[in-house]
């Protein structure tokens, strides 16, 4: 988990940010995307990336992540405030669940590349890198 700066106060609101050169940002951002209006009964993700690094922020709502490494070890994370980010290096399977009003913001280390995805959990668990 990455703690993002929280600038402001309750009477005016807050801003959180990351920018180029920020020591909390472990890669250069080459793509930004967001997901929204995801029904809360839908599980998204269900894939791994070979090399892509990501930082995920819940800018609204609650997003629950299950990350699985190649040895099958599971870790659970909940993003519920916009001043926390989840860093996901390459080589982790992800399963994602959203609250009704959740908006997921992703900072990614590279542009979209279908060849970087593994979309079968069994193949992922058998892979070495």
VMD Tcl script that builds the backbone (N, CA, C; Angstrom):
set m [mol new atoms 387]
animate dup $m
set s [atomselect $m all]
$s set {name element resname resid chain x y z} {
  {N N UNK 1 A 0.843 -1.184 0.000}
  {CA C UNK 1 A 0.000 0.000 0.000}
  {C C UNK 1 A 0.881 1.237 0.000}
  {N N UNK 2 A 0.457 2.243 -0.704}
  {CA C UNK 2 A 1.166 3.515 -0.792}
  {C C UNK 2 A 0.271 4.590 -0.188}
  {N N UNK 3 A 0.810 5.330 0.766}
  {CA C UNK 3 A 0.086 6.464 1.333}
  {C C UNK 3 A 0.330 7.668 0.426}
  {N N UNK 4 A -0.737 8.260 -0.078}
  {CA C UNK 4 A -0.637 9.440 -0.936}
  {C C UNK 4 A -0.802 10.692 -0.080}
  {N N UNK 5 A -0.206 11.799 -0.489}
  {CA C UNK 5 A -0.382 13.025 0.290}
  {C C UNK 5 A -1.856 13.414 0.350}
  {N N UNK 6 A -2.262 13.933 1.473}
  {CA C UNK 6 A -3.628 14.425 1.669}
  {C C UNK 6 A -3.508 15.887 2.062}
  {N N UNK 7 A -3.738 16.759 1.094}
  {CA C UNK 7 A -3.546 18.189 1.292}
  {C C UNK 7 A -4.915 18.852 1.414}
  {N N UNK 8 A -5.099 19.670 2.436}
  {CA C UNK 8 A -6.358 20.378 2.631}
  {C C UNK 8 A -6.869 20.210 4.034}
  {N N UNK 9 A -8.167 20.474 4.209}
  {CA C UNK 9 A -8.806 20.307 5.509}
  {C C UNK 9 A -10.290 20.022 5.282}
  {N N UNK 10 A -10.982 19.562 6.330}
  {CA C UNK 10 A -12.389 19.167 6.157}
  {C C UNK 10 A -13.303 20.287 5.663}
  {N N UNK 11 A -12.974 21.548 5.969}
  {CA C UNK 11 A -13.862 22.643 5.562}
  {C C UNK 11 A -13.756 22.968 4.071}
  {N N UNK 12 A -12.635 22.615 3.444}
  {CA C UNK 12 A -12.432 22.931 2.027}
  {C C UNK 12 A -12.337 21.700 1.138}
  {N N UNK 13 A -12.049 20.552 1.720}
  {CA C UNK 13 A -11.843 19.335 0.945}
  {C C UNK 13 A -10.361 19.050 0.791}
  {N N UNK 14 A -10.059 18.002 0.081}
  {CA C UNK 14 A -8.686 17.519 -0.021}
  {C C UNK 14 A -8.282 17.287 -1.472}
  {N N UNK 15 A -6.989 17.234 -1.679}
  {CA C UNK 15 A -6.407 16.808 -2.938}
  {C C UNK 15 A -5.302 15.807 -2.598}
  {N N UNK 16 A -5.248 14.731 -3.349}
  {CA C UNK 16 A -4.142 13.776 -3.266}
  {C C UNK 16 A -3.534 13.694 -4.650}
  {N N UNK 17 A -2.220 13.438 -4.704}
  {CA C UNK 17 A -1.562 13.468 -6.004}
  {C C UNK 17 A -0.342 12.581 -6.027}
  {N N UNK 18 A 0.069 12.266 -7.244}
  {CA C UNK 18 A 1.375 11.674 -7.529}
  {C C UNK 18 A 1.863 12.400 -8.773}
  {N N UNK 19 A 3.170 12.592 -8.859}
  {CA C UNK 19 A 3.713 13.264 -10.033}
  {C C UNK 19 A 5.077 12.693 -10.366}
  {N N UNK 20 A 5.517 12.958 -11.584}
  {CA C UNK 20 A 6.804 12.473 -12.048}
  {C C UNK 20 A 7.888 12.863 -11.054}
  {N N UNK 21 A 8.747 11.916 -10.733}
  {CA C UNK 21 A 9.815 12.168 -9.783}
  {C C UNK 21 A 9.441 11.866 -8.345}
  {N N UNK 22 A 8.185 11.589 -8.072}
  {CA C UNK 22 A 7.734 11.262 -6.728}
  {C C UNK 22 A 8.361 9.941 -6.303}
  {N N UNK 23 A 9.045 9.893 -5.157}
  {CA C UNK 23 A 9.684 8.642 -4.730}
  {C C UNK 23 A 8.691 7.507 -4.472}
  {N N UNK 24 A 7.419 7.833 -4.229}
  {CA C UNK 24 A 6.409 6.791 -4.024}
  {C C UNK 24 A 5.952 6.173 -5.339}
  {N N UNK 25 A 6.319 6.772 -6.457}
  {CA C UNK 25 A 5.935 6.274 -7.783}
  {C C UNK 25 A 7.096 5.459 -8.343}
  {N N UNK 26 A 6.983 4.119 -8.325}
  {CA C UNK 26 A 8.125 3.272 -8.679}
  {C C UNK 26 A 8.348 3.075 -10.177}
  {N N UNK 27 A 7.606 3.786 -11.023}
  {CA C UNK 27 A 7.760 3.648 -12.468}
  {C C UNK 27 A 7.267 4.915 -13.149}
  {N N UNK 28 A 7.674 5.083 -14.403}
  {CA C UNK 28 A 7.154 6.193 -15.208}
  {C C UNK 28 A 5.766 5.795 -15.714}
  {N N UNK 29 A 4.804 6.676 -15.569}
  {CA C UNK 29 A 3.433 6.388 -15.982}
  {C C UNK 29 A 3.310 6.573 -17.492}
  {N N UNK 30 A 2.853 5.508 -18.166}
  {CA C UNK 30 A 2.660 5.574 -19.614}
  {C C UNK 30 A 1.196 5.444 -20.018}
  {N N UNK 31 A 0.339 5.062 -19.052}
  {CA C UNK 31 A -1.094 4.937 -19.355}
  {C C UNK 31 A -1.872 5.179 -18.073}
  {N N UNK 32 A -2.995 5.857 -18.213}
  {CA C UNK 32 A -3.921 6.082 -17.099}
  {C C UNK 32 A -5.299 5.670 -17.588}
  {N N UNK 33 A -6.001 4.893 -16.770}
  {CA C UNK 33 A -7.384 4.572 -17.110}
  {C C UNK 33 A -8.205 4.470 -15.839}
  {N N UNK 34 A -9.536 4.494 -15.984}
  {CA C UNK 34 A -10.422 4.368 -14.849}
  {C C UNK 34 A -11.608 3.519 -15.250}
  {N N UNK 35 A -12.146 2.801 -14.260}
  {CA C UNK 35 A -13.364 2.006 -14.466}
  {C C UNK 35 A -14.424 2.552 -13.522}
  {N N UNK 36 A -15.679 2.481 -13.953}
  {CA C UNK 36 A -16.776 3.017 -13.162}
  {C C UNK 36 A -18.069 2.349 -13.601}
  {N N UNK 37 A -19.129 2.538 -12.812}
  {CA C UNK 37 A -20.439 1.929 -13.042}
  {C C UNK 37 A -20.351 0.400 -13.115}
  {N N UNK 38 A -19.392 -0.179 -12.399}
  {CA C UNK 38 A -19.287 -1.638 -12.364}
  {C C UNK 38 A -20.309 -2.164 -11.359}
  {N N UNK 39 A -21.233 -3.020 -11.786}
  {CA C UNK 39 A -22.203 -3.572 -10.828}
  {C C UNK 39 A -21.483 -4.327 -9.715}
  {N N UNK 40 A -21.989 -4.203 -8.484}
  {CA C UNK 40 A -21.273 -4.787 -7.354}
  {C C UNK 40 A -21.346 -6.309 -7.308}
  {N N UNK 41 A -22.122 -6.954 -8.155}
  {CA C UNK 41 A -22.128 -8.417 -8.204}
  {C C UNK 41 A -21.127 -8.960 -9.236}
  {N N UNK 42 A -20.445 -8.067 -9.945}
  {CA C UNK 42 A -19.490 -8.458 -10.983}
  {C C UNK 42 A -18.080 -8.478 -10.397}
  {N N UNK 43 A -17.341 -9.552 -10.677}
  {CA C UNK 43 A -15.924 -9.597 -10.312}
  {C C UNK 43 A -15.117 -9.295 -11.565}
  {N N UNK 44 A -14.240 -8.320 -11.456}
  {CA C UNK 44 A -13.381 -7.953 -12.586}
  {C C UNK 44 A -11.971 -8.440 -12.321}
  {N N UNK 45 A -11.084 -8.132 -13.236}
  {CA C UNK 45 A -9.702 -8.575 -13.114}
  {C C UNK 45 A -9.585 -9.956 -13.724}
  {N N UNK 46 A -9.371 -10.944 -12.864}
  {CA C UNK 46 A -9.220 -12.332 -13.292}
  {C C UNK 46 A -8.177 -12.465 -14.392}
  {N N UNK 47 A -7.038 -11.841 -14.143}
  {CA C UNK 47 A -5.892 -11.936 -15.033}
  {C C UNK 47 A -4.633 -11.524 -14.261}
  {N N UNK 48 A -3.496 -11.785 -14.873}
  {CA C UNK 48 A -2.207 -11.329 -14.348}
  {C C UNK 48 A -1.479 -10.632 -15.481}
  {N N UNK 49 A -0.512 -9.833 -15.114}
  {CA C UNK 49 A 0.387 -9.217 -16.088}
  {C C UNK 49 A 1.775 -9.800 -15.879}
  {N N UNK 50 A 2.466 -10.018 -16.967}
  {CA C UNK 50 A 3.832 -10.531 -16.881}
  {C C UNK 50 A 4.787 -9.461 -16.366}
  {N N UNK 51 A 4.715 -8.263 -16.947}
  {CA C UNK 51 A 5.673 -7.196 -16.633}
  {C C UNK 51 A 5.026 -5.903 -16.139}
  {N N UNK 52 A 3.808 -5.638 -16.538}
  {CA C UNK 52 A 3.162 -4.356 -16.242}
  {C C UNK 52 A 3.084 -4.105 -14.742}
  {N N UNK 53 A 3.445 -2.892 -14.338}
  {CA C UNK 53 A 3.300 -2.431 -12.962}
  {C C UNK 53 A 2.128 -1.457 -12.915}
  {N N UNK 54 A 1.402 -1.473 -11.808}
  {CA C UNK 54 A 0.244 -0.600 -11.669}
  {C C UNK 54 A 0.164 -0.036 -10.253}
  {N N UNK 55 A -0.403 1.149 -10.155}
  {CA C UNK 55 A -0.859 1.688 -8.883}
  {C C UNK 55 A -2.349 1.944 -9.056}
  {N N UNK 56 A -3.134 1.370 -8.153}
  {CA C UNK 56 A -4.582 1.474 -8.211}
  {C C UNK 56 A -5.052 2.349 -7.054}
  {N N UNK 57 A -5.975 3.266 -7.352}
  {CA C UNK 57 A -6.577 4.139 -6.341}
  {C C UNK 57 A -8.092 4.045 -6.482}
  {N N UNK 58 A -8.785 3.918 -5.366}
  {CA C UNK 58 A -10.247 4.019 -5.363}
  {C C UNK 58 A -10.584 5.484 -5.152}
  {N N UNK 59 A -10.882 6.195 -6.236}
  {CA C UNK 59 A -11.198 7.615 -6.093}
  {C C UNK 59 A -12.595 7.815 -5.521}
  {N N UNK 60 A -13.410 6.764 -5.555}
  {CA C UNK 60 A -14.739 6.783 -4.954}
  {C C UNK 60 A -15.112 5.350 -4.603}
  {N N UNK 61 A -15.858 5.178 -3.534}
  {CA C UNK 61 A -16.349 3.866 -3.172}
  {C C UNK 61 A -15.293 2.964 -2.559}
  {N N UNK 62 A -15.584 1.666 -2.589}
  {CA C UNK 62 A -14.715 0.653 -1.990}
  {C C UNK 62 A -14.380 -0.396 -3.041}
  {N N UNK 63 A -13.102 -0.733 -3.113}
  {CA C UNK 63 A -12.641 -1.748 -4.057}
  {C C UNK 63 A -11.827 -2.770 -3.278}
  {N N UNK 64 A -12.242 -4.032 -3.363}
  {CA C UNK 64 A -11.539 -5.125 -2.704}
  {C C UNK 64 A -10.727 -5.898 -3.731}
  {N N UNK 65 A -9.471 -6.150 -3.384}
  {CA C UNK 65 A -8.554 -6.885 -4.250}
  {C C UNK 65 A -8.126 -8.170 -3.583}
  {N N UNK 66 A -8.048 -9.230 -4.360}
  {CA C UNK 66 A -7.326 -10.429 -3.973}
  {C C UNK 66 A -6.175 -10.548 -4.957}
  {N N UNK 67 A -4.954 -10.566 -4.443}
  {CA C UNK 67 A -3.761 -10.771 -5.264}
  {C C UNK 67 A -3.217 -12.155 -4.961}
  {N N UNK 68 A -2.815 -12.867 -6.017}
  {CA C UNK 68 A -2.280 -14.213 -5.878}
  {C C UNK 68 A -0.932 -14.260 -6.587}
  {N N UNK 69 A 0.101 -14.743 -5.875}
  {CA C UNK 69 A 1.406 -14.884 -6.520}
  {C C UNK 69 A 1.497 -16.250 -7.204}
  {N N UNK 70 A 2.602 -16.509 -7.885}
  {CA C UNK 70 A 2.748 -17.749 -8.663}
  {C C UNK 70 A 2.801 -19.011 -7.798}
  {N N UNK 71 A 3.051 -18.830 -6.498}
  {CA C UNK 71 A 3.056 -19.979 -5.583}
  {C C UNK 71 A 1.669 -20.233 -4.999}
  {N N UNK 72 A 0.698 -19.380 -5.362}
  {CA C UNK 72 A -0.668 -19.545 -4.879}
  {C C UNK 72 A -0.972 -18.798 -3.598}
  {N N UNK 73 A -0.008 -18.025 -3.072}
  {CA C UNK 73 A -0.250 -17.248 -1.849}
  {C C UNK 73 A -1.198 -16.100 -2.163}
  {N N UNK 74 A -2.260 -15.995 -1.359}
  {CA C UNK 74 A -3.289 -14.975 -1.543}
  {C C UNK 74 A -3.109 -13.848 -0.530}
  {N N UNK 75 A -3.312 -12.619 -0.990}
  {CA C UNK 75 A -3.314 -11.449 -0.113}
  {C C UNK 75 A -4.563 -10.629 -0.429}
  {N N UNK 76 A -5.190 -10.119 0.613}
  {CA C UNK 76 A -6.408 -9.317 0.465}
  {C C UNK 76 A -6.096 -7.857 0.777}
  {N N UNK 77 A -6.637 -6.955 -0.021}
  {CA C UNK 77 A -6.469 -5.515 0.179}
  {C C UNK 77 A -7.803 -4.823 -0.053}
  {N N UNK 78 A -8.064 -3.791 0.725}
  {CA C UNK 78 A -9.257 -2.967 0.527}
  {C C UNK 78 A -8.820 -1.526 0.321}
  {N N UNK 79 A -9.277 -0.956 -0.769}
  {CA C UNK 79 A -9.073 0.470 -1.035}
  {C C UNK 79 A -10.394 1.168 -0.729}
  {N N UNK 80 A -10.385 2.075 0.247}
  {CA C UNK 80 A -11.633 2.721 0.647}
  {C C UNK 80 A -11.494 4.224 0.866}
  {N N UNK 81 A -10.317 4.765 0.578}
  {CA C UNK 81 A -10.126 6.220 0.617}
  {C C UNK 81 A -9.214 6.599 -0.551}
  {N N UNK 82 A -9.394 7.787 -1.118}
  {CA C UNK 82 A -8.591 8.178 -2.277}
  {C C UNK 82 A -7.172 8.616 -1.942}
  {N N UNK 83 A -6.767 8.486 -0.683}
  {CA C UNK 83 A -5.384 8.826 -0.336}
  {C C UNK 83 A -4.542 7.577 -0.075}
  {N N UNK 84 A -5.000 6.427 -0.585}
  {CA C UNK 84 A -4.237 5.180 -0.525}
  {C C UNK 84 A -4.154 4.600 -1.932}
  {N N UNK 85 A -2.997 4.075 -2.266}
  {CA C UNK 85 A -2.828 3.410 -3.550}
  {C C UNK 85 A -2.285 2.010 -3.332}
  {N N UNK 86 A -2.674 1.097 -4.191}
  {CA C UNK 86 A -2.180 -0.275 -4.133}
  {C C UNK 86 A -1.201 -0.470 -5.285}
  {N N UNK 87 A 0.053 -0.738 -4.952}
  {CA C UNK 87 A 1.078 -1.015 -5.964}
  {C C UNK 87 A 1.033 -2.495 -6.290}
  {N N UNK 88 A 0.892 -2.810 -7.588}
  {CA C UNK 88 A 0.879 -4.201 -8.039}
  {C C UNK 88 A 1.994 -4.370 -9.065}
  {N N UNK 89 A 3.074 -5.057 -8.697}
  {CA C UNK 89 A 4.127 -5.329 -9.682}
  {C C UNK 89 A 3.673 -6.422 -10.644}
  {N N UNK 90 A 4.431 -6.643 -11.694}
  {CA C UNK 90 A 4.134 -7.739 -12.605}
  {C C UNK 90 A 4.177 -9.067 -11.861}
  {N N UNK 91 A 3.460 -10.065 -12.387}
  {CA C UNK 91 A 3.516 -11.395 -11.813}
  {C C UNK 91 A 2.504 -11.672 -10.717}
  {N N UNK 92 A 1.412 -10.913 -10.671}
  {CA C UNK 92 A 0.365 -11.156 -9.685}
  {C C UNK 92 A -0.991 -11.275 -10.366}
  {N N UNK 93 A -1.706 -12.352 -10.045}
  {CA C UNK 93 A -3.093 -12.516 -10.465}
  {C C UNK 93 A -3.948 -11.594 -9.606}
  {N N UNK 94 A -4.976 -11.000 -10.189}
  {CA C UNK 94 A -5.842 -10.112 -9.420}
  {C C UNK 94 A -7.307 -10.442 -9.655}
  {N N UNK 95 A -8.070 -10.388 -8.562}
  {CA C UNK 95 A -9.522 -10.502 -8.582}
  {C C UNK 95 A -10.042 -9.256 -7.882}
  {N N UNK 96 A -11.005 -8.558 -8.507}
  {CA C UNK 96 A -11.407 -7.231 -8.042}
  {C C UNK 96 A -12.930 -7.183 -7.876}
  {N N UNK 97 A -13.380 -6.659 -6.730}
  {CA C UNK 97 A -14.792 -6.475 -6.451}
  {C C UNK 97 A -15.040 -5.010 -6.087}
  {N N UNK 98 A -16.130 -4.472 -6.575}
  {CA C UNK 98 A -16.437 -3.048 -6.442}
  {C C UNK 98 A -17.709 -2.815 -5.645}
  {N N UNK 99 A -17.734 -1.746 -4.836}
  {CA C UNK 99 A -19.004 -1.281 -4.298}
  {C C UNK 99 A -19.753 -0.584 -5.441}
  {N N UNK 100 A -21.024 -0.317 -5.209}
  {CA C UNK 100 A -21.879 0.233 -6.262}
  {C C UNK 100 A -21.335 1.516 -6.881}
  {N N UNK 101 A -20.779 2.403 -6.069}
  {CA C UNK 101 A -20.346 3.718 -6.559}
  {C C UNK 101 A -18.837 3.812 -6.760}
  {N N UNK 102 A -18.148 2.695 -6.852}
  {CA C UNK 102 A -16.685 2.718 -6.919}
  {C C UNK 102 A -16.177 3.211 -8.277}
  {N N UNK 103 A -15.108 3.999 -8.197}
  {CA C UNK 103 A -14.367 4.426 -9.381}
  {C C UNK 103 A -12.910 4.035 -9.146}
  {N N UNK 104 A -12.373 3.201 -10.029}
  {CA C UNK 104 A -10.990 2.739 -9.943}
  {C C UNK 104 A -10.146 3.549 -10.903}
  {N N UNK 105 A -9.067 4.134 -10.404}
  {CA C UNK 105 A -8.093 4.855 -11.222}
  {C C UNK 105 A -6.818 4.028 -11.245}
  {N N UNK 106 A -6.284 3.780 -12.438}
  {CA C UNK 106 A -5.059 2.991 -12.578}
  {C C UNK 106 A -3.975 3.811 -13.261}
  {N N UNK 107 A -2.797 3.836 -12.636}
  {CA C UNK 107 A -1.588 4.376 -13.250}
  {C C UNK 107 A -0.767 3.169 -13.674}
  {N N UNK 108 A -0.447 3.071 -14.942}
  {CA C UNK 108 A 0.224 1.881 -15.477}
  {C C UNK 108 A 1.577 2.237 -16.062}
  {N N UNK 109 A 2.504 1.284 -15.972}
  {CA C UNK 109 A 3.878 1.506 -16.407}
  {C C UNK 109 A 4.071 1.375 -17.915}
  {N N UNK 110 A 3.049 0.940 -18.635}
  {CA C UNK 110 A 3.209 0.772 -20.078}
  {C C UNK 110 A 1.863 0.901 -20.770}
  {N N UNK 111 A 1.895 1.038 -22.079}
  {CA C UNK 111 A 0.679 1.087 -22.865}
  {C C UNK 111 A 0.075 -0.317 -22.924}
  {N N UNK 112 A -1.168 -0.422 -23.376}
  {CA C UNK 112 A -1.859 -1.701 -23.448}
  {C C UNK 112 A -1.103 -2.657 -24.365}
  {N N UNK 113 A -0.913 -3.886 -23.884}
  {CA C UNK 113 A -0.256 -4.932 -24.662}
  {C C UNK 113 A -0.904 -6.265 -24.300}
  {N N UNK 114 A -1.742 -6.787 -25.166}
  {CA C UNK 114 A -2.441 -8.041 -24.902}
  {C C UNK 114 A -1.457 -9.170 -24.606}
  {N N UNK 115 A -0.259 -9.139 -25.179}
  {CA C UNK 115 A 0.736 -10.164 -24.952}
  {C C UNK 115 A 1.274 -10.190 -23.528}
  {N N UNK 116 A 1.004 -9.161 -22.731}
  {CA C UNK 116 A 1.464 -9.100 -21.343}
  {C C UNK 116 A 0.481 -9.761 -20.376}
  {N N UNK 117 A -0.696 -10.169 -20.862}
  {CA C UNK 117 A -1.736 -10.735 -20.010}
  {C C UNK 117 A -1.639 -12.252 -19.934}
  {N N UNK 118 A -1.963 -12.793 -18.764}
  {CA C UNK 118 A -2.281 -14.213 -18.591}
  {C C UNK 118 A -3.709 -14.237 -18.076}
  {N N UNK 119 A -4.608 -14.884 -18.811}
  {CA C UNK 119 A -6.030 -14.849 -18.472}
  {C C UNK 119 A -6.559 -16.184 -17.955}
  {N N UNK 120 A -5.664 -17.119 -17.672}
  {CA C UNK 120 A -6.046 -18.426 -17.143}
  {C C UNK 120 A -5.268 -18.656 -15.843}
  {N N UNK 121 A -5.981 -18.769 -14.731}
  {CA C UNK 121 A -5.327 -18.891 -13.429}
  {C C UNK 121 A -4.439 -20.124 -13.355}
  {N N UNK 122 A -4.877 -21.240 -13.886}
  {CA C UNK 122 A -4.054 -22.453 -13.841}
  {C C UNK 122 A -2.759 -22.285 -14.613}
  {N N UNK 123 A -2.825 -21.649 -15.786}
  {CA C UNK 123 A -1.601 -21.378 -16.556}
  {C C UNK 123 A -0.680 -20.430 -15.784}
  {N N UNK 124 A -1.282 -19.423 -15.154}
  {CA C UNK 124 A -0.499 -18.478 -14.359}
  {C C UNK 124 A 0.246 -19.183 -13.246}
  {N N UNK 125 A -0.444 -20.056 -12.512}
  {CA C UNK 125 A 0.182 -20.743 -11.380}
  {C C UNK 125 A 1.289 -21.700 -11.822}
  {N N UNK 126 A 1.213 -22.165 -13.078}
  {CA C UNK 126 A 2.254 -23.060 -13.614}
  {C C UNK 126 A 3.421 -22.305 -14.230}
  {N N UNK 127 A 3.225 -21.002 -14.491}
  {CA C UNK 127 A 4.277 -20.220 -15.152}
  {C C UNK 127 A 5.378 -19.869 -14.169}
  {N N UNK 128 A 6.575 -19.641 -14.693}
  {CA C UNK 128 A 7.709 -19.289 -13.842}
  {C C UNK 128 A 8.064 -17.821 -13.906}
  {N N UNK 129 A 7.744 -17.145 -15.006}
  {CA C UNK 129 A 8.013 -15.714 -15.083}
  {C C UNK 129 A 7.233 -15.090 -16.194}
}
mol reanalyze $m
mol bondsrecalc $m
mol representation Tube
mol addrep $m
